[in-house]
Amino acid sequence: GESVGLHLPTLSVQEGDNSIINCAYSNSASDYFIWYKQESGKGPQFIIDIRSNMDKRQGQRVTVLLNKTVKHLSLQIAATQPGDSAVYFCAENIREYGNKLVFGAGTILRVKS
Amino acid sequence: SAVISQKPSRDICQRGTSLTIQCQVDSQVTMMFWYRQQPGQSLTLIATANQGSEATYESGFVIDKFPISRPNLTFSTLTVSNMSPEDSSIYLCSVRAPGDEQFFGPGTRLTVL
């Protein structure tokens, strides 16, 4: 398949290490956030979400942290595996703009074995 | 989560022609969207496909170029009209679940020669 994310920042981690992917969002009125994983040749896959009234949410091997003060979102992946290699996007829901999801630039995660 | 399929999965087209992309969802959804992902880029919202009424287009996208149909709550089409090489992209259908989670189809990979 084609390579998605040729112009995106890259994070390289060793297999088994923890990964932290960061995202700065744009609108202080955003009330809901989603992290997506996109593998080469596929559509974005929903990973985890968080509402603006929370600052942390945990899933299976993933944790999302939200800092509304500085408009920052992060995705932590524990014990990173080769199958985690993909492009990761954060998205913010801007309700005042008609409830639309706006995407960040994306980060390439490469897992070294 | 909703299961979304798109047809075709990929196509190579000549400039000046048009391509219609179909999106089918396995359940009734109120909100359905079309996104574009240019090579190496993030996702950009083209329009919201409204059932029974005209689509709502984002800035920079117009109905003459990207006509959209939404005949019912499980199906939508996006047409890319009078194509040029700059239209080469991945086109993605997306739906929003009642809990605000938003899911994506596998995408249609379009190359315009």
Interface residues (C-beta under 8 A of the other chain):
Chain A: E2 S3 V4 G5 L6 H7 L8 Y32 I34 Y36 G41 K42 G43 P44 Q45 F46 D49 F89 A91 N93 G98 N99 K100 L101 V102 F103 G104 A105 G106
Chain B: S1 I4 M31 F33 Q37 P39 G40 Q41 S42 L43 T44 L45 T48 T56 I90 L92 S94 R96 D100 E101 Q102 F103 F104 G105 P106 G107 R109
